[in-house]
């Protein structure tokens, strides 16, 4: 489904990624652990095509990312940062953003269904997104990403800013999203959360990825 | 007094006006504002610049050729371009911004000046420096402020909202869509002074050009018509320069692969 092949990212003379490779198939769930500065965030950002690697390739369904228009690639591959920014407006505005950008409006029922997938009640739709708590924001960000019906979910430390209990709930939610054949990559520095994802486990170290 | 004659200012009486600066300097010293040096330097520099420009204009009016007029306008464009591209916080260094500032200013000025000189105030000869230089200068000065404001604001907004912009890109938005909110805010903010000028013109202050024409004896209704044309030109300049500048800023903020790349300004 998605593959990083020998990615190399150099910033300010330092190789943050140095030949990192990772392959995740449809319906597969993968956790990447690693100390801070090991390059794990850079890896998912490069896989999301948000930064340009200095060498190596990202492939989606066997096709080089460069051969796919960026907007198209990014609707198929969702990326969530540690603390996803909420856009101005309501939760419904946020959830509808992706389809809206392509000129498609979501119905109220569709928004409610997406919120439900992220385990949020439809009452959230009308709330101001920027007033939500960290855990609620993660869920809204997930619903917002799911609105694009992505084939791949890349999550960068989705639990790092949350309390342990909320963090584990988010991991369980993420795990449940793999069942529709979605490929999931979750970066975390917490072994317990990597464990809870109950999929493949890898470690990022010195800019490379190795199985744990 | 003949209404078509204005009061001339001999040098001795010009010197009396300098007392006004002395008042400000004295106030500054008295209140310990530490502005004395700036005031004196500013007063001196402003006067010297104006006196020099007076002589340049004298020469230019005496030897009017398209080449000299173009040279004068060219220098004005360069100075305006430099001024609007330097010290843009969070923006790229001025050398990188400068060409884009030039094109934005030039586009704004061209849109505002060419049709007016063709159809509204047809000139004889077509490059008549008495019109092209002062009116061109007003347009360039407005364009300069608009471009500087747009640059200042859009790069600061992109830096402050980089998370939001990147998240939008990650959801499949184009750079144009991801920056849209900030683009609009920047151009609006840059145009506000011009629009406020439209709304208060004549109520608060008579604009400089009209004042000058009235003093030099132009019939008020003609002076007013000139001022209306100038105002409309200023609006066109602001809109065109602002929109072009923001489009360039967007190009500088994203890679060809639609990735946000914030310019890093080397701290001087």
Interface residues (C-beta under 8 A of the other chain):
Chain A: X48 X49 X50 X51 X52 X66 X70 X71 X72 X74 X75 X78 X79 X80 X81 X83 X84 X85 X87 X88 X97 X98 X101 X102 X141 X144 X145 X148
Chain B: X161 X163 X164 X166 X167 X168 X169 X170 X171 X172 X173 X174 X177 X181 X255 X257 X258 X259 X260
